[in-house]
Amino acid sequence: MSEETKFQPGDTVQMKSGGPIMTIVSSGSAASDCKWYSDENNRIQAESIENQCLMKVDYKPALP
């Protein structure tokens, strides 16, 4: 990854403090736009989150 962009679209991330697994939609030098599915609200959520708060995680969904 380049120095300017820590994450790439499609990367799966999680906040360092925990929480849902999210997908990077776009990423800049300071923050990334993330989307995730909320079971609590039964809908897709979106938020821009500072890169320093995120860590990349390996995610392999369970297939039925």
C-alpha positions as CSV (number, residue, x, y, z in Angstrom):
1,M,0.0,0.0,0.0
2,S,1.2,3.5,-0.7
3,E,2.2,5.9,2.1
4,E,-0.7,8.2,1.2
5,T,-3.4,5.5,1.4
6,K,-3.3,2.9,4.2
7,F,-6.3,0.9,3.0
8,Q,-7.7,0.0,-0.4
9,P,-11.4,-0.3,-1.5
10,G,-12.6,-3.8,-0.6
11,D,-10.3,-4.3,2.4
12,T,-12.0,-5.6,5.5
13,V,-11.2,-3.6,8.7
14,Q,-12.3,-3.2,12.3
15,M,-11.9,-0.4,14.8
16,K,-8.9,-1.1,17.1
17,S,-11.3,-0.8,20.0
18,G,-13.6,-3.6,18.5
19,G,-16.9,-3.5,16.8
20,P,-18.3,-4.8,13.5
21,I,-16.2,-5.9,10.5
22,M,-16.4,-3.2,7.9
23,T,-15.5,-2.9,4.2
24,I,-13.5,0.1,2.9
25,V,-15.3,2.0,0.2
26,S,-12.7,4.7,-0.3
27,S,-9.6,5.8,1.5
28,G,-7.5,8.9,1.8
29,S,-4.4,9.9,3.8
30,A,-6.3,10.7,7.0
31,A,-9.6,8.8,6.9
32,S,-11.5,6.0,5.1
33,D,-15.2,5.6,4.2
34,C,-16.5,2.3,5.6
35,K,-19.7,0.3,5.2
36,W,-21.0,-2.5,7.2
37,Y,-24.3,-4.4,7.8
38,S,-25.9,-3.7,11.2
39,D,-28.0,-6.7,12.6
40,E,-29.3,-4.3,15.2
41,N,-30.8,-1.9,12.6
42,N,-31.3,-4.4,9.7
43,R,-29.5,-2.1,7.3
44,I,-26.2,-1.0,5.9
45,Q,-24.4,1.7,7.8
46,A,-21.8,4.0,6.5
47,E,-19.2,6.3,8.2
48,S,-15.9,8.0,7.6
49,I,-13.4,6.9,10.2
50,E,-9.9,8.1,10.9
51,N,-7.3,5.6,9.6
52,Q,-5.4,5.6,12.9
53,C,-8.5,4.0,14.5
54,L,-8.7,1.1,12.0
55,M,-6.9,-2.2,11.6
56,K,-7.0,-4.6,8.7
57,V,-8.6,-8.0,9.5
58,D,-8.9,-11.2,7.5
59,Y,-12.6,-12.0,7.0
60,K,-13.9,-15.1,5.4
61,P,-17.7,-15.3,5.5
62,A,-19.2,-18.7,6.5
63,L,-21.0,-20.2,3.6
64,P,-24.3,-22.0,4.1
